[in-house]
Amino acid sequence: MITAVCLDSRSKEFTDEFPVTQISDMCLSDQKVVWANVTDPTSDDFIELAEEFGFHPLSIEDCQRPHQRPKVEEYPGYYFMVLYEAELVGANDHLELRELNIFLGKNYLVTVHSRPIRAITTGSRLWHEWTDKAEHGSGLLAYLLIDAIVDDYFPLLDILSERMDDLEDQIFGEFQPQSIEEIFKIKKQLLHLRRSITPLRDVFNTMLRREQPIFSRDIHVYFQDVYDHIIRVADSIDTLRDLLGSTMDAYLSMSGNRMNQVMKRLTSISTILMSATLIAGIYGMNFTYMPELVWRYGYIFALASMVAVALGLYLYLRKIKWL
């Protein structure tokens, strides 16, 4: 389904719900900015887009095939972008990445997505509020949309950071073996986030450094702001990955220490029992000439010896902190 909205930068008025076939006519005027939003596109929708905007077949092909790498490609007269919106969903905080394809021209913006994108709603609301900057055209609209996507990464990273703090408390407080599962879960989520945002750092850097045939220098300030946010998100992800590595090392260290403590206790208990067993074994031998066997207090002496040796070993092991 294709829905289109047009803004007249001179009158600051919006035109909603006009036929798709009129998009190309609307784009002929430099005073108008058209935003076409394509939800759950079909083959016919892609054909209409190609006819109305004259998109290159390669960009249409990339748009039809999901799971593209985040990128910004330059075609004659427009840019083709692939971005991913991230959100934690469900009771288990499953990381969901939603692909958004953007065709950005001088006075039009086309968004294509198969799943709901929260940034679409945010960008539309801000576009209606920023009509005083309508002279910046589709570049401003692209900024509002892309910036909304990138900014949504910050609260998500805050949630992951808080979960890592909780993991550290679990590791250094009441050690919980299942913490390792949460560590690997966060590690996988950070890896997916890094794959979805890090490539944009390089492509936006290149995009800002080259000569722009589509937009004026005035709009570069907004794209520079997006680039700065991307840098912050990428740096935050790298920092969290480093902290997660430290958390993993701490977990393994604590797990090793706990294992050492268990082994020490088992060794100590075995030593105490072995000493008592040694005395019992000696007096359990069936030799004829053993004076203690006919001694009246031999049994009591053997038990007392076992208790004394066990108690002595126990006190010594407690002193060296093996028990």
QUIDA-V184682 format. One record per residue. N is the residue number from 0. SS is DSSP state (2 for helix, 1 for strand, 0 for the rest). PSI is psi as a letter, one per 30 degrees, with the letter a starting at -180 (none if undefined). D_CENTER is the distance of its C-alpha to the mean C-alpha in Angstrom with 1 decimal. Layout:
# QUIDA-V184682
n:N ss:SS psi:PSI d_center:D_CENTER
n:N ss:SS psi:PSI d_center:D_CENTER
This chain:
# QUIDA-V184682
n:0 ss:0 psi:k d_center:30.9
n:1 ss:1 psi:k d_center:31.4
n:2 ss:1 psi:k d_center:31.8
n:3 ss:1 psi:k d_center:33.0
n:4 ss:1 psi:k d_center:33.5
n:5 ss:1 psi:k d_center:35.7
n:6 ss:1 psi:k d_center:36.1
n:7 ss:1 psi:j d_center:39.4
n:8 ss:0 psi:f d_center:38.7
n:9 ss:0 psi:e d_center:42.3
n:10 ss:0 psi:f d_center:43.0
n:11 ss:0 psi:g d_center:39.4
n:12 ss:1 psi:k d_center:39.8
n:13 ss:1 psi:k d_center:37.4
n:14 ss:1 psi:j d_center:38.6
n:15 ss:1 psi:l d_center:36.7
n:16 ss:0 psi:h d_center:37.1
n:17 ss:0 psi:l d_center:39.3
n:18 ss:0 psi:k d_center:39.8
n:19 ss:2 psi:e d_center:37.6
n:20 ss:2 psi:f d_center:40.7
n:21 ss:2 psi:f d_center:41.3
n:22 ss:2 psi:e d_center:38.0
n:23 ss:2 psi:e d_center:39.7
n:24 ss:2 psi:e d_center:42.6
n:25 ss:2 psi:e d_center:40.4
n:26 ss:2 psi:f d_center:38.6
n:27 ss:0 psi:f d_center:42.1
n:28 ss:0 psi:k d_center:42.3
n:29 ss:0 psi:f d_center:40.6
n:30 ss:0 psi:f d_center:40.7
n:31 ss:1 psi:k d_center:38.4
n:32 ss:1 psi:k d_center:34.7
n:33 ss:1 psi:k d_center:33.6
n:34 ss:1 psi:j d_center:30.2
n:35 ss:1 psi:k d_center:30.0
n:36 ss:1 psi:k d_center:27.2
n:37 ss:1 psi:j d_center:27.1
n:38 ss:1 psi:k d_center:25.6
n:39 ss:0 psi:i d_center:25.4
n:40 ss:0 psi:l d_center:27.7
n:41 ss:0 psi:l d_center:30.6
n:42 ss:2 psi:e d_center:32.7
n:43 ss:2 psi:e d_center:35.2
n:44 ss:2 psi:e d_center:32.6
n:45 ss:2 psi:e d_center:31.7
n:46 ss:2 psi:e d_center:35.4
n:47 ss:2 psi:e d_center:36.0
n:48 ss:2 psi:e d_center:33.3
n:49 ss:2 psi:e d_center:34.8
n:50 ss:2 psi:e d_center:38.3
n:51 ss:2 psi:e d_center:37.6
n:52 ss:2 psi:f d_center:35.4
n:53 ss:0 psi:h d_center:36.5
n:54 ss:0 psi:k d_center:33.1
n:55 ss:0 psi:k d_center:33.1
n:56 ss:2 psi:e d_center:32.9
n:57 ss:2 psi:e d_center:30.1
n:58 ss:2 psi:e d_center:27.8
n:59 ss:2 psi:e d_center:28.9
n:60 ss:2 psi:e d_center:28.2
n:61 ss:2 psi:e d_center:24.6
n:62 ss:2 psi:e d_center:24.1
n:63 ss:2 psi:f d_center:25.6
n:64 ss:0 psi:j d_center:23.5
n:65 ss:0 psi:l d_center:19.9
n:66 ss:0 psi:h d_center:16.8
n:67 ss:0 psi:l d_center:17.9
n:68 ss:0 psi:k d_center:16.2
n:69 ss:0 psi:k d_center:15.3
n:70 ss:1 psi:l d_center:18.7
n:71 ss:1 psi:j d_center:21.6
n:72 ss:1 psi:k d_center:25.0
n:73 ss:1 psi:k d_center:28.4
n:74 ss:1 psi:l d_center:31.2
n:75 ss:0 psi:j d_center:34.7
n:76 ss:0 psi:f d_center:34.4
n:77 ss:1 psi:l d_center:30.7
n:78 ss:1 psi:k d_center:27.1
n:79 ss:1 psi:k d_center:24.8
n:80 ss:1 psi:k d_center:21.1
n:81 ss:1 psi:j d_center:18.1
n:82 ss:1 psi:l d_center:15.0
n:83 ss:1 psi:k d_center:12.0
n:84 ss:1 psi:k d_center:11.3
n:85 ss:1 psi:k d_center:8.1
n:86 ss:1 psi:k d_center:9.0
n:87 ss:1 psi:k d_center:8.8
n:88 ss:1 psi:l d_center:12.3
n:89 ss:0 psi:l d_center:14.9
n:90 ss:0 psi:f d_center:16.1
n:91 ss:0 psi:g d_center:13.6
n:92 ss:0 psi:h d_center:10.5
n:93 ss:1 psi:k d_center:9.8
n:94 ss:1 psi:k d_center:6.9
n:95 ss:1 psi:k d_center:9.4
n:96 ss:1 psi:k d_center:9.7
n:97 ss:1 psi:k d_center:13.2
n:98 ss:1 psi:k d_center:15.3
n:99 ss:1 psi:k d_center:17.7
n:100 ss:1 psi:k d_center:20.7
n:101 ss:1 psi:k d_center:22.8
n:102 ss:1 psi:j d_center:26.3
n:103 ss:1 psi:j d_center:27.4
n:104 ss:1 psi:a d_center:31.2
n:105 ss:0 psi:e d_center:33.5
n:106 ss:0 psi:g d_center:34.2
n:107 ss:1 psi:l d_center:31.9
n:108 ss:1 psi:k d_center:28.3
n:109 ss:1 psi:k d_center:27.4
n:110 ss:1 psi:k d_center:24.1
n:111 ss:1 psi:k d_center:23.6
n:112 ss:1 psi:k d_center:21.0
n:113 ss:0 psi:f d_center:21.4
n:114 ss:0 psi:l d_center:19.2
n:115 ss:0 psi:k d_center:19.4
n:116 ss:0 psi:j d_center:17.6
n:117 ss:2 psi:e d_center:17.6
n:118 ss:2 psi:f d_center:18.0
n:119 ss:2 psi:e d_center:21.3
n:120 ss:2 psi:e d_center:22.8
n:121 ss:2 psi:e d_center:21.7
n:122 ss:2 psi:e d_center:23.0
n:123 ss:2 psi:e d_center:26.2
n:124 ss:2 psi:e d_center:26.9
n:125 ss:2 psi:e d_center:26.5
n:126 ss:2 psi:e d_center:28.6
n:127 ss:2 psi:f d_center:31.4
n:128 ss:2 psi:f d_center:31.2
n:129 ss:0 psi:h d_center:31.3
n:130 ss:2 psi:f d_center:34.5
n:131 ss:2 psi:f d_center:36.2
n:132 ss:2 psi:g d_center:34.1
n:133 ss:2 psi:f d_center:34.8
n:134 ss:2 psi:f d_center:36.6
n:135 ss:2 psi:f d_center:33.4
n:136 ss:0 psi:b d_center:33.1
n:137 ss:2 psi:f d_center:30.2
n:138 ss:2 psi:e d_center:28.5
n:139 ss:2 psi:e d_center:28.0
n:140 ss:2 psi:e d_center:26.7
n:141 ss:2 psi:e d_center:24.1
n:142 ss:2 psi:e d_center:23.1
n:143 ss:2 psi:e d_center:22.7
n:144 ss:2 psi:e d_center:20.6
n:145 ss:2 psi:e d_center:18.3
n:146 ss:2 psi:e d_center:18.0
n:147 ss:2 psi:e d_center:17.1
n:148 ss:2 psi:e d_center:14.2
n:149 ss:2 psi:e d_center:12.9
n:150 ss:2 psi:f d_center:13.8
n:151 ss:2 psi:f d_center:11.8
n:152 ss:2 psi:f d_center:8.6
n:153 ss:2 psi:e d_center:10.5
n:154 ss:2 psi:e d_center:11.1
n:155 ss:2 psi:e d_center:7.6
n:156 ss:2 psi:e d_center:6.9
n:157 ss:2 psi:e d_center:10.4
n:158 ss:2 psi:e d_center:9.7
n:159 ss:2 psi:e d_center:7.3
n:160 ss:2 psi:e d_center:10.2
n:161 ss:2 psi:e d_center:12.8
n:162 ss:2 psi:e d_center:11.7
n:163 ss:2 psi:e d_center:12.0
n:164 ss:2 psi:e d_center:15.3
n:165 ss:2 psi:e d_center:16.5
n:166 ss:2 psi:e d_center:15.9
n:167 ss:2 psi:e d_center:18.0
n:168 ss:2 psi:e d_center:20.6
n:169 ss:2 psi:e d_center:20.8
n:170 ss:2 psi:e d_center:21.2
n:171 ss:2 psi:f d_center:23.9
n:172 ss:0 psi:c d_center:25.4
n:173 ss:0 psi:j d_center:26.1
n:174 ss:0 psi:k d_center:24.6
n:175 ss:0 psi:j d_center:22.8
n:176 ss:0 psi:f d_center:22.5
n:177 ss:0 psi:f d_center:19.9
n:178 ss:2 psi:f d_center:17.4
n:179 ss:2 psi:e d_center:16.7
n:180 ss:2 psi:e d_center:15.2
n:181 ss:2 psi:e d_center:12.7
n:182 ss:2 psi:e d_center:11.9
n:183 ss:2 psi:e d_center:11.4
n:184 ss:2 psi:e d_center:9.3
n:185 ss:2 psi:e d_center:6.7
n:186 ss:2 psi:e d_center:7.6
n:187 ss:2 psi:e d_center:7.1
n:188 ss:2 psi:e d_center:3.6
n:189 ss:2 psi:e d_center:3.4
n:190 ss:2 psi:e d_center:6.3
n:191 ss:2 psi:e d_center:5.8
n:192 ss:2 psi:e d_center:4.3
n:193 ss:2 psi:e d_center:7.1
n:194 ss:2 psi:f d_center:9.4
n:195 ss:2 psi:f d_center:9.3
n:196 ss:2 psi:e d_center:10.1
n:197 ss:2 psi:e d_center:12.0
n:198 ss:2 psi:f d_center:14.9
n:199 ss:2 psi:f d_center:15.7
n:200 ss:2 psi:e d_center:16.5
n:201 ss:2 psi:e d_center:19.4
n:202 ss:2 psi:e d_center:20.6
n:203 ss:2 psi:e d_center:20.9
n:204 ss:2 psi:e d_center:22.6
n:205 ss:2 psi:e d_center:25.0
n:206 ss:2 psi:e d_center:25.5
n:207 ss:2 psi:f d_center:26.5
n:208 ss:2 psi:f d_center:28.8
n:209 ss:0 psi:l d_center:30.9
n:210 ss:0 psi:k d_center:33.6
n:211 ss:0 psi:j d_center:32.6
n:212 ss:0 psi:f d_center:35.2
n:213 ss:0 psi:e d_center:33.6
n:214 ss:0 psi:l d_center:32.8
n:215 ss:0 psi:l d_center:34.8
n:216 ss:2 psi:f d_center:33.8
n:217 ss:2 psi:e d_center:33.4
n:218 ss:2 psi:f d_center:30.2
n:219 ss:2 psi:e d_center:28.7
n:220 ss:2 psi:e d_center:28.1
n:221 ss:2 psi:e d_center:25.6
n:222 ss:2 psi:e d_center:23.8
n:223 ss:2 psi:e d_center:23.8
n:224 ss:2 psi:e d_center:22.1
n:225 ss:2 psi:e d_center:19.3
n:226 ss:2 psi:e d_center:19.1
n:227 ss:2 psi:e d_center:19.1
n:228 ss:2 psi:e d_center:16.1
n:229 ss:2 psi:e d_center:14.2
n:230 ss:2 psi:e d_center:15.4
n:231 ss:2 psi:e d_center:14.3
n:232 ss:2 psi:e d_center:10.6
n:233 ss:2 psi:e d_center:10.8
n:234 ss:2 psi:e d_center:12.7
n:235 ss:2 psi:e d_center:10.5
n:236 ss:2 psi:e d_center:7.6
n:237 ss:2 psi:e d_center:10.6
n:238 ss:2 psi:e d_center:12.0
n:239 ss:2 psi:e d_center:9.4
n:240 ss:2 psi:e d_center:9.6
n:241 ss:2 psi:e d_center:13.3
n:242 ss:2 psi:e d_center:13.5
n:243 ss:2 psi:e d_center:11.8
n:244 ss:2 psi:e d_center:14.4
n:245 ss:2 psi:e d_center:17.0
n:246 ss:2 psi:e d_center:16.1
n:247 ss:2 psi:e d_center:16.5
n:248 ss:2 psi:e d_center:19.8
n:249 ss:2 psi:e d_center:20.9
n:250 ss:2 psi:e d_center:20.4
n:251 ss:2 psi:e d_center:22.4
n:252 ss:2 psi:e d_center:24.9
n:253 ss:2 psi:e d_center:25.4
n:254 ss:2 psi:e d_center:25.7
n:255 ss:2 psi:e d_center:28.2
n:256 ss:2 psi:e d_center:30.1
n:257 ss:2 psi:e d_center:30.3
n:258 ss:2 psi:e d_center:31.6
n:259 ss:2 psi:e d_center:34.1
n:260 ss:2 psi:e d_center:35.3
n:261 ss:2 psi:e d_center:35.9
n:262 ss:2 psi:e d_center:37.8
n:263 ss:2 psi:e d_center:39.9
n:264 ss:2 psi:e d_center:40.8
n:265 ss:2 psi:e d_center:41.7
n:266 ss:2 psi:e d_center:43.7
n:267 ss:2 psi:e d_center:45.5
n:268 ss:2 psi:e d_center:46.4
n:269 ss:2 psi:e d_center:47.6
n:270 ss:2 psi:e d_center:49.7
n:271 ss:2 psi:e d_center:51.4
n:272 ss:2 psi:e d_center:52.1
n:273 ss:2 psi:e d_center:53.4
n:274 ss:2 psi:e d_center:55.8
n:275 ss:2 psi:e d_center:57.2
n:276 ss:2 psi:e d_center:57.4
n:277 ss:2 psi:e d_center:59.3
n:278 ss:2 psi:e d_center:62.0
n:279 ss:2 psi:e d_center:62.3
n:280 ss:2 psi:e d_center:62.5
n:281 ss:2 psi:e d_center:65.3
n:282 ss:0 psi:g d_center:67.4
n:283 ss:0 psi:g d_center:66.7
n:284 ss:0 psi:k d_center:68.5
n:285 ss:0 psi:h d_center:71.8
n:286 ss:0 psi:k d_center:74.2
n:287 ss:0 psi:e d_center:77.7
n:288 ss:0 psi:i d_center:78.2
n:289 ss:0 psi:j d_center:75.5
n:290 ss:2 psi:e d_center:77.1
n:291 ss:2 psi:f d_center:74.2
n:292 ss:2 psi:f d_center:74.5
n:293 ss:2 psi:g d_center:77.8
n:294 ss:0 psi:k d_center:76.9
n:295 ss:0 psi:e d_center:77.0
n:296 ss:0 psi:g d_center:73.9
n:297 ss:2 psi:e d_center:72.0
n:298 ss:2 psi:e d_center:69.4
n:299 ss:2 psi:e d_center:68.7
n:300 ss:2 psi:e d_center:68.5
n:301 ss:2 psi:e d_center:66.0
n:302 ss:2 psi:e d_center:63.7
n:303 ss:2 psi:e d_center:64.1
n:304 ss:2 psi:e d_center:63.2
n:305 ss:2 psi:e d_center:60.0
n:306 ss:2 psi:e d_center:59.0
n:307 ss:2 psi:e d_center:59.9
n:308 ss:2 psi:e d_center:58.0
n:309 ss:2 psi:e d_center:54.9
n:310 ss:2 psi:e d_center:55.0
n:311 ss:2 psi:e d_center:55.5
n:312 ss:2 psi:e d_center:52.6
n:313 ss:2 psi:e d_center:50.4
n:314 ss:2 psi:e d_center:51.3
n:315 ss:2 psi:e d_center:50.7
n:316 ss:2 psi:e d_center:47.3
n:317 ss:2 psi:e d_center:46.3
n:318 ss:2 psi:e d_center:47.6
n:319 ss:0 psi:g d_center:45.4
n:320 ss:0 psi:h d_center:42.4
n:321 ss:0 psi:f d_center:42.1
n:322 ss:0 psi:none d_center:42.6
